[in-house]
């Protein structure tokens, strides 16, 4: 069905109007419609949010405005994108402009911030030079004037030590700093419209809050109009005035942030909101978008975990001895080497950390990027060497074992990594990828028995036996993460380290994977070390958690107590940074 949902406001001053846009993509298997006859309006000085899951068409819409779609596969079948400059009396259709004329608008009038700053910045050029080049391309300035303007922009986006970052390569600065460099580049020509495509998805909550605050202040100071794209309605609620919800290429609902967040009408919007874990309550199973689409006439109310259920679980969990004990664990990395390659200065990534994990428990590790939580998880699994401390598992000191002595424990201690794309060999069929660890550890009696086990595991994680011979690229991100979970389960482990395994997933896919982990824990009695920077996910999943900062332990306790009214300033700062806390739809 065509969507002609123009977003009306009291402002008559339209700066951008998308009318009846339709975009198709060609492939070997046929043509797929990515955007289906949508119409949107953006007014001067406002921020319009476009929200939806991967594949909904929101990024394709933004790339259509910038005319950055791949010409070999993408076809704009119909529509117009009308841009009205500040002093202009008539609008210009960006879709009809020749390439040379379009370049005058792209960057100077309409700028874009992309989702992944690492791939958006050229790794072989210094950060400052990349911004300086963009300034010189659109403005008639000398190099020294362009450099001065770049340094001023770095100050404006609150980068520490602008001169150092000007001379730094992208790999030498953090993710949040790279995103600030991208914002500075986008702002370098003072555009009228800023398109932000998932600009905070890969960032932890405090850096995300800082970036959102920065973008809000830049908008207000410079009179910007913003098109802000995200799959997270919590983030949208923090920065946008109005919202358009996209699903399968269509705009299914639109309105003000208040209307969408508190009184959604479409089942898809209700599902997006309900799929978000809460900082205030834990449920037995998170609702998913699919639940609402399949049964949209019924009010779906998830069953809340009661205080009595929590008390009974804690009594059962903490009666026995711990399954894992970590004592004063420390990990160091070389921070500086001499000309011979010998380290002369060290960075303390994990600094004398101690904690226990009990059998059947989900123990959370929370903190900002770079706090040491992933390094700690890798050190426990012996994927990163520890420099001091002890790790005890089932009353055996693993840290004292040689690699050969430790090998039998690799079956019991498994890791599921953050990126399901990089975790799977693109040339290996998924059946073989799951079967491989069973062959390495000589599990099951023969090849057929292993294949039967793989099929059983695929069905356990919600996939099908028919998918046994498919390659990783034939699956979505959520499906690939399920494959990684199945591969971890292939060795029948007792202890699984989950390292940010839902941070890159859409909110509904995230809910599905979290529900799966809870079901598997109940079925197999698994123990999880659950690493995440998302406190809402931690609250939903974890029995206890440890908050880290700069390699040290800031707090250990139960989520409801730490998040409720924490007397720890650092923990409270993390809680305060969680987006969308004021809106909770159930």
N, C-alpha and C positions, 0 to 999 in steps of 0.2 A: 504493500500500500504506500502511495506517495505521501511524503510528509511536507506540509506547508506551514509549519508551526513557527511563524515569525514571532520573535520575542519582543513584546511591546513594553515600552516604558514611557514615562512622562517626557523623556528627553526626545526632542525631534531631530537632534543633530546627529545623524548617522555618519559614521566614518567608514564603515565597511558593511556591505550587504552581499550575502551569498544567496543566490536565487536559483532554485531548482537544479542544484548541482547533482550530477550523476557521473560516477567514475567506475570503469570496468578495468579488470586486469586479465590479460591473456596469458595462458600457459599451454603446455603440451596437452593437458587434459581438457581444455576448454576455456570458457570465459567466466570469471566470477565478478559479480557486482559488489564493489566495496562500499560505495556511497550511493544511496538510492533517493534521488530527487529531494534533497534537503534544502531548506531555506532558513537562514539565520541573519540576525542584525547585531552589529556592535556599535555602540554610541560613544561619543567622545568622553574620555575621562572615566569610563567604567571598565570593569573586568567581567568578561563572560567566561564561565567555566563550561567546558565540554567534558562530560564524564562518561565512562563506559569501560568494558573489559577489552582485552586484546582482541583485535579483529572486529571491533564495533564500527570502525571507520573514522574515528576521531583524528588520528594522526594523518590519515589520507586527506581529510578535509583541510587540515593545517598546511600540509605540503602542497595542496592544490592552490592555496592562496599565494604561496611563495613560488609556485611553478617549479617545484623540485622533484616531481614524480618522475620515475624512470620512463623515458620516452619509448623505449623498446617494448615495454609490457603494459604501461598504463595508458588508458584512453579516457579523456573527458568527453563523454558522449553528448552532454547537454549542460546548459546552465550559464550563469554569468557571475563574476566576482567583481563588484563595483567598489572602487576606492575613491573617496572624496578628500582631497588634500585640504589643508586648513583654510587657505585663501581662495580655493577653487569654487566656482559656481556650479560646475557640473562634475559628475563622477566619470572615472575612466574604468573601462572593463579590462582588468588585468589579464584575462584569458585571451584577449584579442591583440595584446601588445606584441610587437616584434621583439626578439631576444635582446637587441641592443637597447631599446627603450625600457624594457623590463628591468635591466640591470640598474638603471637610474633609481628605480623604486626599491629594489631588493637591497636591504642593508641600510639605505639612507632613509627611506620612508617606512618600511616594514622590516623589522628584524626578528630573528628567531633564535631561541635557546633550545638546544637539543637535549634529549634525555641523558645520554652518556657523555660526560665531558672528556673522558679519556680518549674516546674514539673521535670526538669532535675537534680536539686539538692535535696539531701535527707533532708527533713525538720527536722529530729531529730539529725543530726550531724552538728557540726560547719563547717563553710565554709572552713577554713584552713585545717581542718583534712581531708576533702574530697579530696583536692588537694594533700596533703601529702601522702594519701593512694595511689593515682594514681602514684605518683613518686616512692614510695617504691615497687609498684607492678612490675614496668618495669625496675627499676634501683637498683643496690645493694648499697643502702645508708642507714645510720642509721637514726633514727627518727629526731635527732637534725639537721643533714645535710639536710634531706628532708624538715624540717620546714624552715631552712634558705633559701633554694632554693624557697620554696613557697612564703616567704616574698619578695624575690627578684623579683619573677614573678608578685606579686601584685603591686610592684613599677613599673615594666615594663609596665603593663597594666593601669598604672596611677590611681590606686585606692587610695583614700584619707585615711590616717591613716591605713596602711596595718596591723599593729598589732591588731587594734580594729576589723577590718573585718575578720582577721584570727580567732578571738575568737567569732565572731557573728554567729548567726543562720540565715538561708536564709530569714526568715520573718522579720529580723531586718535591712535589707538593701534594697535599691531601686532596681527597675527593671534593670536599666542601670548598677548598681553595680553588680547585680547577673550575668548579661551577661558578665561582665568583669572577674568575677570569673570563669565562664565557659570557656572563652578564655584562661585564665591562665592555667586551667586544660588541655585544648587541647594542649597548647604550652609546657607543663611541660616536655615532652620527646623529644622536638625538632623534630617534625614529618617532613617528606618530603612533605606530602600532607595534607592540611587542608580543610575539607568539611564543609561549613557553610550553614545550612539549614534554610533560613528565619531568620537570626540572629538579624534583626533590626525591624521586623514587629510590635512588641508590644511597640516600643519605640517612644517617641516624637522626633521632628525633630532635636533638638540640641543634645540630647543624641545619636540619630542615627548618626549624623554627627561625633560625637566624636568616636563612635565605628568603623565607616567606616575608619576614619583617623588612628585609632589605628591598625586596621587590615592591612591597606595599609603599615604602617610603619613596622609592624612585618614581613610582607611578604618581604619587601625590605631588612630589616636587617638580616633576617635568610635565605633568598633564597628560600622561600616557594613557592610551587605551590598550587593554590587554586581553588576549585570547589565551586562557589558561587550561591546559589539557591534563587530565589525570584520571586514574581508575579509582582514586581514593576520595570518597565524598567528605571525609574528615578534613583533608587538605583543602578541598574545594570550599568548604564552609569557612575556612580561615581567611580567604583572600578574595573570593568572588562576590559580585553583586547579584548576578543571575546565573542560572544553570540550564544547560540543555543536556538531556540524557540520551545517549545513542546506544542502539542495540541492533546488530546485524545490518549496519548501514543506514538505519532509519533513526530519526529523532522521535522518540516515543513519549517524551514528556519534557516540559520546560516551565520555568517560573523563577521567582526569586529564591535565594538560598533558604530563607525561612520557610517558604511554601514547600519546597522539595524535601527539606530535612525533617520537617515536623508533620507534613500531611501529604505523603507521596500518593499518587493515584494509580500509576502503572505497576503491575506485578514485578516487572524487572527492577524498577527503582526500589520497590519495597524489599526485594531480595538483596540488592546491593547494600542497603542500609542494615538489614538484619544479619548479613553475613559478617559484619565487622565485630570482632570480639570486643567485650566491654571491660573497662577498668573497674567497674563497680560490682559485677556479678559474673559467676562462672556457670555455664550451662553444660548439660550432659552431652548434647550434640549441637553444634552451630547450624542454623538454617543455611541453605544455599539458594542461589538464584533459581536453580532448577526446581526446588521445592515450591517456590511461589509461581513459577510459570506453569507447572503441572497442576497445581491446586490453588489457583488464584482466588477462588471464591471462598476459601476457608481461611480464617485467621490462624496463622501459624505462630504458636507461642511455645518457644523452646522450654524444656523442663530445667528449672534452675537447681543447681546443686545446693542443698540446704546446709545449715550450720551443723545439724546432727550428722548428716552424711559425711561432712568434712571431718568432724571429730572422730567418727568411727574409722575412717580411712587412716587418719594420723595415728590412732591407737594401734592399728594393725601394722602400719608401715614401720613405726619406730620402736617396736618391741624387740626385734632381733638385733644382732650385730650389723654394722654397716657392710655393704657389699664392697664399696670402694673407700679408701682413705687416702687423702693427699696431705702430706706433711711438709710445710715450708718449701714448696716447690718454686724454683727460680729458673728463668730462661733468659739468656742474653744473646744479643745479636751484635756483630761488629758495626760500630757507628762511624769509624774512621780507620783507614789503613795507611801504612807508610808505603814508600815506593817499592818495597819488596813484597807488598801484599800482606804484611803481618798486621793484625789488628792492634791499634794503639789506644782506641777508645771504644767503649761498649755501651749499648743501649739496653737497659733493664726492661724487657718486655713483660716478664712475670716476676713479681718481687715477693718471695716468701709467702706464698699462698697456701692456706690450709683449709680443708673442708671434708665432710663425709657425704656419701650418697648411699641410701638404703635400697635394698632389693625391692623392685616394683615401683620405685619412686620416679617422678620426673623432676629433676633438679635443674633449675634455670641458671644460666649465666647471662647477665645483662650489663650493658654499658655502652658508651660511645664507641665509634670506630677507632681502632688503635689503642683500646684500653687493655688488650692482652687476652681477651676471652677466647678467640680462635686459637692463638698460640698455646694457651693452657690446654684446650681440648686436644690439640695435635700432640702436645707433650705427653698427655696421659696415654694416647694411642701409640706412642713411640714413633710418630711421624716427624717430630722435631725433638732434637736432643735437649734434655734438661741439664743445667749446670750445677744444680744443687737440689736437695730435698729428696723425699721418698714417695713412691706410689705403691699402696697396698691394695691388692685385689683378691678377694676370698682368702684373706689372711696370708697372702704370699707377696713378698716384696718384689714387684715387677721391675723396679728401678735397678735392682742388683743383678738382673738376669742379662746374659748375653743375647744377641739377636736370635741365635739358634734356640736357646732356652725359652725365649719369649714367643717363638713362632706358634706353639699350640694355643696360646691365648689370643692370637689374631682371629681365630674362629669365634671367640666369645665376645671380643671387643671390636665392633664395627663402626665405621664413620660414614655418614651421609653428608655430602658436601653441598655448598651453597648453590653452585651453578650446575643444573642438570644438563645443560648443553655441553659444558666442558668435561663433565664427569663420564660421558659415554663416548666410546670410540665410534666416529661417524662411519667407519668402514666395516663395522661389525654388527651383524643382526642382533636384535635385542635378546633373542633366545640364547645365542652363543655368549653374549655378555653376562647374562645371569648364570649361565652354566659354568663359565670359566673358573670362578672361585671354588666351585665344588670339585672340579678336576684338579686344581692346584692342591687342595687339601684332601684329595682322595676320598670324597664323600659319595655315598650311594654305591650300589654294587656294580652297575654298568652304565653304558651310554643311554640306553632306553630309560632306565630308572631315573637318570639325571634329567632327561627331557620331560618325563612325567612330573618330576618335582618342579621343574621350571614352569610348566603349564599350571600346576597347582598354585604356585606363587603368583603368577600373573592374575589368576582368578581371585586370589586372596586380596590383591591390591586393587581390584576393580577393573582389570583389563581382560582381554579375551584370548583364548587359546589360538584363534586365527591370526593373532598379531605376532606370533612367535618368530616368524621369518621377516618381519619388517625392520627397516633401518631407523635409527633415531630421528632423522629429519622428517619422518612421516608422522611424528607425534607432536602434540602441543607441549608447552612447558610443564603444565600440570601432569600430563601423562608421563613425560620423561622423568619427573621427580618420583612418580609411582614406580617406574622401572628401577630407579636407583634404590628405592626402598626394598623392592623385591630382591635386588641383588644383595643388599645387606642382609636380608632374611635368609638367603640361600644357605648360609653357614650355621643357621640356627643359633644366633648369638643370644647372650643374656644382657649385654650392655651395649647400647647404641648412642654414639655421639652425633647429635643433629646440629650441624653448623649452619645457621641462618637459612634453613632449607625452604622457607616460604617467603623470604624477603623480596624475591623477584616475581612473585606470582600475583595475579589478580585476586581481589578480595574473596570472590566466590570459590575460585580454585584453591586459594589458601584455606578456606573453611573446609573444603572437601578433604584436603591433605591432613589437616589437623584432626578431623574426625577419624580418618583412617588410622592415624598414629594412636589415638585413644583406643580404638577398637582392637588394634594389634597388641597393645599393651595388656588389655583385658584377656585376649585370647592366648597369648604366649607368655605372659608374665614378664614382659620386657622392662628394663630399667633404662631411662633416658637421661643423658646430659644434654639439655636443650639450650642452645646458644642463640640469642636473639637481641636485637636492639629495640624491638617493638614491645613495649610494656603491656599493651593490650593482649598480644599473643601470649606473652609470659604469664599473665594473669589467668588466661583461659587454660593453659596447658600444665602449669607447674605447681607442684606441692610446696616446694620451697625455692628460694632463689638467692643467688649471691650477686651483688652489684660491684663492679670493678671500675677503677679509674687509675690510669697511668700504671697499670700492672699490679696495683694493690687492691686489697679487699676494702670496700667502703661499708658494706652492710651485708648481713645474712639474716634471713627470716622468712616468714610466710608472706605471700604477695599481698593479701588483704591488709595485713598490719603495716607493711612497708609503704604501700601505696595510699593507705587511708589517711594517716596524719603523721608522716614520718618526721622524726626529730633530726634526721640526717639531711643537711642542706643540699648535698649533691643528689641524693635520691629525690628530694622534692623538686629540684631543678629538672630532672628527667621527667617526672610526672607532669609538671607544669607545661612541658614542651609538647606533650601528646596532643595532636590536632583533633578538633571536633569534639572535645569533651562535653561541650555545652549541649550538643545534640545527641540524643540516644533514642533510637527507634527500636521498638520490640513489638 
